[in-house]
Amino acid sequence: MQVRRACFVCYYLRSLVLFFLFRYNDDVDAYERKIEIMKILEEKGRVNINRLAESFGVTKVTIRSDIDSLETRGLLVRTHGGAVQ
């Protein structure tokens, strides 16, 4: 009985640690992705959602979310299929 309980506690703690590690990494990735989007925007003057999603290896929904976040901060303006400065 004690062995089962100890195994369950270890499994639970390991799952909890992994959850917070991956959650933190997702936030860092989103931050870095937004910085890269702004760099591309400064260089080219416009970005395309399809190209960004392909280059970052994420979905278009993720890129749209990033662009929405940047737009609410006043850093860019959304357009059909992308964004401009």
C-alpha positions in Angstrom: 0.0 0.0 0.0 2.8 2.4 0.9 4.6 1.7 -2.3 1.6 2.5 -4.4 1.0 5.7 -2.6 4.7 6.7 -3.0 4.5 5.9 -6.7 1.4 8.0 -7.1 3.0 10.9 -5.3 6.1 10.7 -7.5 4.0 10.5 -10.6 1.9 13.5 -9.5 4.9 15.6 -8.7 6.7 14.8 -11.9 3.6 15.7 -13.9 3.2 19.0 -12.0 6.9 19.9 -12.7 6.6 19.0 -16.4 3.4 21.1 -16.7 5.1 24.2 -15.3 8.2 23.7 -17.4 6.3 23.4 -20.6 4.0 26.2 -19.7 6.9 28.5 -19.0 8.6 27.5 -22.3 5.5 28.3 -24.2 5.4 31.8 -22.8 9.1 32.3 -23.6 8.6 31.0 -27.2 5.6 33.4 -27.7 7.7 36.3 -26.4 10.6 35.4 -28.7 8.2 34.9 -31.6 6.7 38.3 -31.1 10.2 39.9 -31.1 11.0 38.1 -34.3 7.7 39.2 -35.9 8.6 42.8 -35.0 12.1 42.5 -36.5 10.7 41.1 -39.7 8.1 43.9 -39.8 10.8 46.5 -39.3 12.9 45.0 -42.1 10.2 44.4 -44.7 7.4 46.8 -43.6 4.8 44.0 -43.7 4.4 40.4 -42.6 2.3 37.5 -43.9 0.5 35.1 -41.6 1.0 32.1 -43.8 4.8 32.7 -44.1 5.2 33.4 -40.4 3.3 30.2 -39.4 5.5 28.2 -41.8 8.8 29.7 -40.7 8.0 29.4 -37.0 6.5 26.0 -37.3 3.2 27.0 -35.5 -0.4 27.3 -36.6 -1.9 30.3 -38.3 -4.1 30.7 -35.2 -1.0 31.1 -33.1 0.4 33.8 -35.4 -3.0 35.6 -35.5 -3.0 35.6 -31.7 0.5 37.0 -31.6 -0.4 39.7 -34.1 -3.6 40.6 -32.1 -1.5 40.9 -29.0 1.0 43.2 -30.8 -1.8 45.3 -32.3 -3.5 45.9 -28.9 -0.1 47.4 -27.8 -0.1 49.7 -30.8 3.0 48.1 -32.4 1.4 47.2 -35.7 -1.8 47.3 -37.7 -3.5 44.1 -38.9 -4.4 43.7 -42.5 -6.1 40.9 -44.5 -3.6 38.0 -44.2 -0.9 39.9 -42.3 0.1 43.1 -40.7 1.9 46.4 -41.4 3.8 49.0 -39.4 
